[in-house]
Amino acid sequence: MTLAFIPSPGEGVWHLGPLPIRAYALCILAGVLVAIWFGDRRWVARGGRRGGVGDIAIWAVPFGLVGARLYHVITDPELYFTAGKDPWDAFFIWRGGLGVWGAVGLGAVGALIACRRNGMRFRAMADALAPAIALAQAIGRWGNYFNQELYGKPTTLPWGLKIDPAHREPGYHAYATYQPTFLYESLWDLGTAGFVIWADRRFRLGFGRAFALYVMAYTAGRGWIEYMRIDTANHFLGLRLNDWTSIGLFLLALAYFVVVGRRHPGREVVVQTSEASENNHFSGERQPVASPVAGDIGQDGSDDGGGVTADPSPPRGSDDEPS
């Protein structure tokens, strides 16, 4: 008998009259709001316009939500399209089942559209958002806790997570406590955010390298955490599909980090075009404006065009990131 454990939540849904308030959705919403707030502070620190991340979120969040669900359904089709299953369940997002790489992948498409519409450098925006995305994941993982899902193997450790019998995986009904993989990943995501912030400050990463570092750090943790889980998943050569995804993305991000680091060892000089570009929409012009950091106008010679300039080399001891 395990004397110490993490208890499961008594309720995951509360009702305001006929309206259900689901903890899973609240966790995701809280993560999104924190990411927008923190991401916008980093974007402004890089020379961008305040509120720019909110403009990106209008496109990226719905794209990401659709992508997250599509990734889950495509990689686990047997949960919805086999005998005895109801395909309509694929639309019941509140029951759980969102794939992070679908969210990042299709969310990036939405962000790219928004960046082009608002005259923002996509790679600079990705770098600003990288640790903010990790924070959103850290918060969103608590939705799995309220749903009592995606836990690990049985354990007698004092921080084992007690799972109610109705939520236990087939073949594991005799076990009461399990590895709290949601907690492991939440803590890993917090560490990833801190690591990316530190590295970005220390090495002044740009041109998507901070985002690539986030991908490497996240996948390094997701790989061993995924290996602990016992929920239904497709396997290939003895590993879960998400493990292979983590390995592949880690290698791609590493290659990008090295190659781009050689071509662009610093940060972008220009991160955004003028807000006045909306007034020139019909003429197709984009007017560069003085950066609130550098106070000058110029071209950086990169392949993304001109716009607001950010000082590539601030005074020694300065800190251009939000505290």
Secondary structure, 3 states (H helix, E strand, C coil): CCCCCECCCCCCEEEECCEEEEHHHHHHHHHHHHHHHHHHHHHHHCCCCCCHHHHHHHHHHHHHHHHHHHHHHHHCHHHCCCCCCCHHHHHCHHHCCCCHHHHHHHHHHHHHHHHHHHCECHHHHHHHHHHHHHHHHHHHCHHHHHHCCCCECECCCCCCEECCHHHCCCCCCCCCEECCHHHHHHHHHHHHHHHHHHHHHHHCCCCCHHHHHHHHHHHHHHHHHHHHECCCCCEECCEEHHHHHHHHHHHHHHHHHHHHHHHCCCCCCEEECCHHHHHHCCCCCCCCCCCCCCCCCCCCCCCCCCCEECCCCCCCCCCCCCC
